Amino acid sequence: QVQLVESGGGLVQAGGSLRLSCAASGRTFSSYVMGWFRQAPGKERELVAAIGWGGISTNYADSVKGRFTISRDNAKAMLYLQMNGLKPEDTAVYYCNADQWYSDYIRGVRYWGQGTQVTVSS
């Protein structure tokens, strides 16, 4: 069992910044690939960014490249998403995700946080 708790969401104007945090507990944090997903009303949940075990390998959705930065602190069991240059279309509930991979091809249980609301006004 892994518990994930997001924080840092809120209301900002277009062009502003927010930093989301995710606190993990229950398992060895460094063994998980971590990511941020988001879901807007009426839309499917989509991957925003992911980060590998060592915090070096990262992947971003095209819509956020150059604006968002994902990072992790394994010693503190924390995941972060720095969001700059926010746009109204970034408005969504953002979810922290933890994936255990047993190999390049076998993924275990996916864990999710409760979500934090990000609203960007124009």
C-alpha positions in Angstrom: 0.0 0.0 0.0 1.2 3.5 -0.9 -0.5 6.7 0.2 -0.2 9.8 -1.8 -1.4 13.3 -0.7 -1.3 16.3 -3.0 -1.2 19.9 -2.0 -0.5 23.3 -3.6 -3.4 23.8 -5.9 -5.4 27.0 -6.1 -6.6 29.8 -8.2 -4.2 31.8 -10.3 -4.4 34.2 -13.2 -3.1 33.3 -16.6 0.7 33.6 -16.7 1.1 32.9 -13.1 2.8 30.0 -11.3 2.0 27.2 -8.9 4.0 24.5 -7.3 2.2 21.2 -6.6 3.6 18.8 -4.0 2.9 15.1 -3.3 3.8 13.4 -0.1 4.2 9.7 -0.3 4.2 7.1 2.5 3.8 3.4 3.1 6.5 2.0 0.7 10.0 2.6 -0.5 9.5 5.8 -2.5 12.6 5.5 -4.6 11.5 2.3 -6.2 8.5 3.9 -8.0 8.2 5.8 -11.2 6.2 8.9 -10.3 4.0 11.1 -12.3 1.4 13.8 -12.5 -1.9 13.4 -14.2 -4.8 15.8 -14.7 -8.4 15.6 -15.5 -10.7 18.5 -16.6 -14.5 18.2 -16.5 -15.8 16.1 -19.3 -12.4 15.0 -20.4 -10.2 11.9 -19.9 -7.4 11.8 -17.4 -4.1 12.6 -19.1 -0.5 12.3 -18.3 1.2 15.6 -17.6 4.7 14.5 -16.6 6.5 11.5 -15.3 9.9 11.0 -13.7 12.1 7.9 -13.2 13.6 6.4 -10.1 16.7 8.5 -10.1 15.0 11.8 -11.0 16.9 12.2 -14.2 14.6 10.6 -16.8 11.5 12.8 -17.4 8.7 12.9 -19.8 6.2 15.7 -20.5 3.0 16.1 -22.4 3.5 18.3 -25.4 1.0 20.8 -24.0 3.2 21.6 -21.0 6.7 21.2 -22.3 8.8 24.3 -21.5 6.4 25.4 -18.9 6.1 22.6 -16.3 9.0 20.9 -14.4 8.6 17.6 -12.5 11.1 16.7 -9.8 11.4 14.3 -6.9 13.2 14.2 -3.6 13.6 10.6 -2.6 15.1 11.3 0.8 11.9 13.3 1.7 9.6 11.0 -0.3 8.2 14.0 -2.1 7.2 14.7 -5.7 6.8 18.2 -7.2 5.4 19.9 -10.2 6.5 23.4 -10.9 4.0 25.1 -13.2 4.9 28.3 -14.9 3.2 30.3 -17.5 -0.2 28.8 -16.6 -3.0 29.0 -19.1 -6.8 28.6 -18.7 -6.6 25.3 -20.4 -4.4 24.0 -17.6 -7.5 24.1 -15.3 -8.1 20.6 -14.0 -7.8 18.4 -11.0 -4.2 17.2 -10.7 -3.4 13.8 -9.4 -0.2 12.4 -8.1 0.7 8.9 -9.4 3.1 6.2 -8.3 3.9 3.1 -10.5 5.9 0.1 -9.5 7.7 -1.5 -12.4 9.0 -5.0 -12.1 10.6 -4.9 -15.5 10.5 -2.8 -18.6 7.3 -4.6 -19.5 5.5 -5.5 -16.3 3.9 -2.8 -14.2 2.4 -3.5 -10.8 -0.4 -1.6 -9.0 -0.9 2.1 -9.8 -1.4 4.3 -6.8 -3.2 7.7 -6.9 -3.6 10.7 -4.7 -6.9 12.4 -4.0 -6.3 15.2 -6.4 -5.8 18.9 -6.0 -7.7 21.6 -8.0 -5.9 24.0 -10.2 -7.9 26.8 -11.7 -6.4 29.4 -14.1 -8.4 32.5 -14.9 -8.0 34.6 -18.0 
